[in-house]
Amino acid sequence: MTLIISLISGIFLILGIIVGTQNGNTMVNFYLLVWEFENISLTLLVIESIIVGIVLTIILSGVNTIKMKFQMRDILKDNRNLQKEVKALKNLPFEEEEGEEIEELIEEEEEVAEAEEKEEETTE
C-alpha cells in the first residue's frame, strides 16, 4: 500500500513540475471578491490554491473529528448505562408475580364460592 501511495505521489509531483515549468512565464490577473491582483505567475497561483485547499480540508476534517469524538463519548456513556441496567435486571430474583396474583384471585373466588354455599345452606 505504501508503494502505491508513493507512486501516485511521485506522479503528481512530476506532473506539477512539468506544468510549473511550462507555465512559469504566464502572468495572469486574479480577482478575489473585491481585491484585484495583477501580473501574478500562474504557477504561483495554482500552488497557493492547492495550499489553501489543503488547509481548509484539514480544518474541516478536524472540526468533524472533534464532533464525532463528542458523539462517540455520549454513545459510550449510554452504552455503559445500558450495560449496568442489563446487569441489574439479571441480578433481580425470579418472581412470578402474575402467576401469584392469578393464584390469589382463584383462591379468593373459591372462598367467595364457599361462603355463598354456606349462606345458601343456612338459608335452607
Backbone as CSV, one residue per row, in Angstrom:
resi,resn,N_x,N_y,N_z,CA_x,CA_y,CA_z,C_x,C_y,C_z
1,MET,0.829,-1.187,0.000,0.000,0.000,0.000,0.875,1.252,0.000
2,THR,1.961,1.212,0.762,2.867,2.359,0.809,3.504,2.595,-0.557
3,LEU,3.796,1.522,-1.264,4.382,1.642,-2.588,3.428,2.341,-3.550
4,ILE,2.151,1.976,-3.487,1.158,2.597,-4.366,1.015,4.085,-4.058
5,ILE,0.951,4.424,-2.793,0.837,5.839,-2.398,2.070,6.611,-2.851
6,SER,3.242,6.011,-2.706,4.477,6.679,-3.146,4.484,6.889,-4.656
7,LEU,4.039,5.892,-5.410,3.984,6.025,-6.866,3.017,7.131,-7.300
8,ILE,1.840,7.148,-6.709,0.847,8.181,-7.056,1.369,9.567,-6.683
9,SER,1.977,9.699,-5.503,2.547,10.989,-5.089,3.653,11.426,-6.037
10,GLY,4.500,10.490,-6.455,5.575,10.810,-7.396,5.041,11.268,-8.742
11,ILE,3.987,10.611,-9.224,3.387,11.011,-10.499,2.842,12.433,-10.411
12,PHE,2.127,12.734,-9.331,1.587,14.098,-9.166,2.714,15.130,-9.051
13,LEU,3.781,14.771,-8.375,4.909,15.686,-8.240,5.544,15.970,-9.603
14,ILE,5.741,14.938,-10.387,6.322,15.123,-11.727,5.402,15.965,-12.604
15,LEU,4.083,15.663,-12.563,3.132,16.465,-13.343,3.126,17.921,-12.883
16,GLY,3.240,18.132,-11.602,3.289,19.504,-11.078,4.516,20.261,-11.558
17,ILE,5.638,19.569,-11.566,6.880,20.203,-12.041,6.768,20.543,-13.530
18,ILE,6.212,19.622,-14.318,6.056,19.872,-15.758,5.146,21.061,-16.016
19,VAL,3.989,21.076,-15.358,3.049,22.197,-15.544,3.682,23.497,-15.064
20,GLY,4.390,23.440,-13.950,5.017,24.648,-13.415,6.081,25.215,-14.329
21,THR,6.864,24.368,-14.920,7.929,24.873,-15.800,7.373,25.397,-17.123
22,GLN,6.307,24.771,-17.610,5.746,25.233,-18.881,4.953,26.525,-18.716
23,ASN,4.355,26.731,-17.559,3.560,27.938,-17.338,4.290,28.950,-16.453
24,GLY,5.574,28.816,-16.302,6.341,29.690,-15.420,6.329,31.149,-15.853
25,ASN,6.267,31.405,-17.129,6.286,32.782,-17.611,4.896,33.361,-17.819
26,THR,3.858,32.571,-17.621,2.498,33.047,-17.858,2.054,33.920,-16.688
27,MET,1.685,35.153,-16.979,1.206,36.082,-15.955,-0.294,36.279,-16.146
28,VAL,-1.019,36.260,-15.035,-2.479,36.409,-15.096,-2.926,37.459,-14.086
29,ASN,-4.140,37.943,-14.294,-4.781,38.820,-13.314,-5.731,37.956,-12.489
30,PHE,-5.736,38.162,-11.189,-6.538,37.347,-10.282,-7.465,38.261,-9.490
31,TYR,-8.752,37.932,-9.489,-9.753,38.717,-8.775,-10.327,37.860,-7.660
32,LEU,-10.244,38.354,-6.453,-10.776,37.646,-5.286,-11.700,38.596,-4.551
33,LEU,-12.991,38.354,-4.686,-14.033,39.201,-4.115,-13.826,40.648,-4.553
34,VAL,-13.334,41.509,-3.654,-13.169,42.929,-4.010,-11.717,43.277,-4.332
35,TRP,-10.804,42.315,-4.177,-9.394,42.590,-4.426,-9.009,42.179,-5.849
36,GLU,-8.054,42.889,-6.386,-7.558,42.570,-7.719,-6.036,42.457,-7.656
37,PHE,-5.529,41.315,-8.100,-4.091,41.082,-8.128,-3.673,40.987,-9.595
38,GLU,-2.760,41.835,-9.994,-2.342,41.868,-11.396,-0.962,41.255,-11.567
39,ASN,-0.760,40.645,-12.708,0.515,40.071,-13.103,1.076,39.083,-12.071
40,ILE,0.273,38.086,-11.751,0.708,37.023,-10.840,1.051,35.807,-11.695
41,SER,2.111,35.128,-11.351,2.512,33.919,-12.073,1.440,32.843,-11.893
42,LEU,1.065,32.192,-12.985,0.027,31.162,-12.940,0.459,29.993,-12.046
43,THR,1.725,29.639,-12.096,2.237,28.558,-11.261,2.095,28.890,-9.780
44,LEU,2.431,30.127,-9.422,2.297,30.573,-8.031,0.841,30.531,-7.597
45,LEU,-0.058,30.941,-8.474,-1.489,30.947,-8.162,-2.009,29.519,-7.950
46,VAL,-1.574,28.591,-8.776,-2.001,27.191,-8.630,-1.475,26.608,-7.322
47,ILE,-0.209,26.854,-7.013,0.377,26.331,-5.773,-0.340,26.901,-4.550
48,GLU,-0.618,28.197,-4.564,-1.326,28.815,-3.437,-2.745,28.266,-3.316
49,SER,-3.394,28.024,-4.436,-4.748,27.455,-4.402,-4.744,26.062,-3.787
50,ILE,-3.744,25.272,-4.159,-3.632,23.927,-3.594,-3.395,23.996,-2.090
51,ILE,-2.528,24.881,-1.654,-2.222,25.025,-0.221,-3.462,25.477,0.551
52,VAL,-4.203,26.443,0.016,-5.432,26.905,0.680,-6.441,25.765,0.771
53,GLY,-6.569,24.972,-0.297,-7.467,23.826,-0.279,-7.082,22.803,0.770
54,ILE,-5.787,22.536,0.889,-5.310,21.580,1.892,-5.602,22.087,3.298
55,VAL,-5.341,23.369,3.545,-5.574,23.946,4.883,-7.058,23.895,5.233
56,LEU,-7.936,24.265,4.298,-9.377,24.223,4.570,-9.853,22.793,4.821
57,THR,-9.318,21.855,4.079,-9.687,20.447,4.284,-9.264,19.969,5.664
58,ILE,-8.065,20.333,6.093,-7.587,19.936,7.425,-8.453,20.549,8.517
59,ILE,-8.814,21.817,8.358,-9.651,22.481,9.366,-11.023,21.819,9.453
60,LEU,-11.660,21.598,8.297,-12.992,20.996,8.302,-12.974,19.567,8.826
61,SER,-11.956,18.800,8.465,-11.879,17.427,8.962,-11.592,17.409,10.467
62,GLY,-10.819,18.384,10.947,-10.568,18.473,12.385,-11.836,18.773,13.164
63,VAL,-12.639,19.697,12.650,-13.910,20.025,13.309,-14.832,18.809,13.299
64,ASN,-14.888,18.113,12.160,-15.729,16.922,12.060,-15.244,15.824,13.004
65,THR,-13.951,15.658,13.132,-13.393,14.655,14.037,-13.744,14.964,15.484
66,ILE,-13.643,16.231,15.858,-13.983,16.625,17.229,-15.458,16.357,17.506
67,LYS,-16.319,16.685,16.542,-17.747,16.459,16.716,-18.034,14.962,16.861
68,MET,-17.369,14.146,16.060,-17.582,12.704,16.143,-17.069,12.132,17.460
69,LYS,-15.985,12.695,18.013,-15.484,12.225,19.310,-16.495,12.520,20.412
70,PHE,-17.131,13.701,20.364,-18.153,14.015,21.356,-19.344,13.065,21.225
71,GLN,-19.758,12.762,19.997,-20.855,11.825,19.787,-20.483,10.446,20.292
72,MET,-19.242,10.020,20.028,-18.797,8.702,20.483,-18.775,8.644,22.006
73,ARG,-18.339,9.721,22.638,-18.303,9.745,24.099,-19.716,9.599,24.667
74,ASP,-20.691,10.298,24.064,-22.072,10.192,24.520,-22.623,8.786,24.300
75,ILE,-22.311,8.195,23.152,-22.793,6.847,22.855,-22.170,5.834,23.814
76,LEU,-20.876,5.969,24.103,-20.231,5.053,25.052,-20.824,5.200,26.447
77,LYS,-21.155,6.429,26.832,-21.769,6.669,28.137,-23.143,5.993,28.192
78,ASP,-23.939,6.152,27.141,-25.244,5.496,27.086,-25.084,3.976,27.107
79,ASN,-24.076,3.475,26.403,-23.821,2.038,26.366,-23.481,1.511,27.753
80,ARG,-22.626,2.240,28.481,-22.275,1.817,29.841,-23.505,1.802,30.743
81,ASN,-24.351,2.830,30.615,-25.567,2.877,31.428,-26.492,1.707,31.103
82,LEU,-26.625,1.380,29.818,-27.466,0.254,29.426,-26.892,-1.072,29.910
83,GLN,-25.561,-1.204,29.900,-24.945,-2.428,30.406,-25.188,-2.574,31.906
84,LYS,-25.109,-1.459,32.642,-25.407,-1.501,34.078,-26.857,-1.913,34.309
85,GLU,-27.750,-1.393,33.471,-29.164,-1.728,33.611,-29.401,-3.211,33.325
86,VAL,-28.735,-3.746,32.313,-28.869,-5.163,31.995,-28.345,-6.012,33.156
87,LYS,-27.196,-5.635,33.717,-26.658,-6.381,34.863,-27.622,-6.330,36.038
88,ALA,-28.218,-5.155,36.279,-29.160,-5.028,37.382,-30.392,-5.903,37.137
89,LEU,-30.847,-5.964,35.899,-32.004,-6.803,35.588,-31.666,-8.286,35.703
90,LYS,-30.436,-8.669,35.377,-30.024,-10.067,35.503,-29.947,-10.486,36.964
91,ASN,-29.641,-9.552,37.848,-29.480,-9.864,39.263,-30.806,-9.868,40.028
92,LEU,-31.889,-9.461,39.383,-33.178,-9.487,40.062,-33.596,-10.930,40.309
93,PRO,-34.214,-11.198,41.477,-34.685,-12.564,41.725,-35.860,-12.885,40.799
94,PHE,-35.973,-14.158,40.470,-37.045,-14.601,39.584,-38.323,-14.697,40.383
95,GLU,-39.315,-13.912,40.023,-40.595,-13.904,40.723,-41.706,-14.076,39.701
96,GLU,-42.712,-14.809,40.119,-43.873,-14.967,39.262,-45.008,-14.160,39.860
97,GLU,-44.892,-12.873,39.743,-45.904,-12.010,40.333,-47.253,-12.220,39.668
98,GLU,-47.260,-12.325,38.348,-48.522,-12.502,37.649,-49.156,-13.835,38.028
99,GLY,-48.336,-14.858,38.095,-48.842,-16.169,38.472,-49.373,-16.168,39.887
100,GLU,-48.690,-15.523,40.790,-49.140,-15.446,42.174,-50.441,-14.673,42.273
101,GLU,-50.563,-13.611,41.498,-51.799,-12.830,41.528,-52.967,-13.667,41.027
102,ILE,-52.729,-14.444,39.995,-53.794,-15.294,39.458,-54.197,-16.345,40.495
103,GLU,-53.197,-16.942,41.142,-53.496,-17.936,42.178,-54.275,-17.304,43.323
104,GLU,-53.904,-16.089,43.708,-54.624,-15.397,44.777,-56.060,-15.117,44.367
105,LEU,-56.280,-14.712,43.141,-57.632,-14.455,42.649,-58.457,-15.734,42.648
106,ILE,-57.844,-16.840,42.239,-58.555,-18.120,42.219,-58.946,-18.519,43.631
107,GLU,-58.004,-18.361,44.580,-58.300,-18.688,45.969,-59.404,-17.811,46.520
108,GLU,-59.383,-16.508,46.188,-60.438,-15.609,46.646,-61.795,-16.015,46.064
109,GLU,-61.810,-16.394,44.794,-63.070,-16.810,44.180,-63.591,-18.091,44.829
110,GLU,-62.678,-18.999,45.143,-63.091,-20.232,45.817,-63.662,-19.933,47.191
111,GLU,-63.013,-19.005,47.925,-63.515,-18.633,49.245,-64.890,-17.980,49.149
112,VAL,-65.068,-17.125,48.143,-66.360,-16.474,47.950,-67.425,-17.515,47.604
113,ALA,-67.026,-18.462,46.746,-67.974,-19.518,46.366,-68.349,-20.366,47.579
114,GLU,-67.381,-20.698,48.437,-67.661,-21.480,49.640,-68.549,-20.696,50.595
115,ALA,-68.261,-19.408,50.722,-69.086,-18.576,51.603,-70.514,-18.519,51.091
116,GLU,-70.697,-18.416,49.776,-72.050,-18.381,49.209,-72.760,-19.709,49.430
117,GLU,-72.014,-20.820,49.296,-72.615,-22.124,49.531,-73.066,-22.268,50.986
118,LYS,-72.273,-21.756,51.914,-72.621,-21.841,53.326,-73.844,-20.986,53.606
119,GLU,-73.923,-19.823,52.960,-75.093,-18.970,53.149,-76.346,-19.634,52.597
120,GLU,-76.211,-20.307,51.480,-77.348,-20.994,50.883,-77.801,-22.151,51.781
121,GLU,-76.823,-22.854,52.362,-77.162,-23.968,53.248,-77.858,-23.453,54.500
122,THR,-77.397,-22.335,55.039,-78.002,-21.791,56.238,-79.386,-21.224,55.961
123,THR,-79.575,-20.684,54.775,-80.902,-20.131,54.444,-81.899,-21.244,54.170
124,GLU,-81.479,-22.428,53.817,-82.390,-23.525,53.569,-82.790,-24.094,54.871
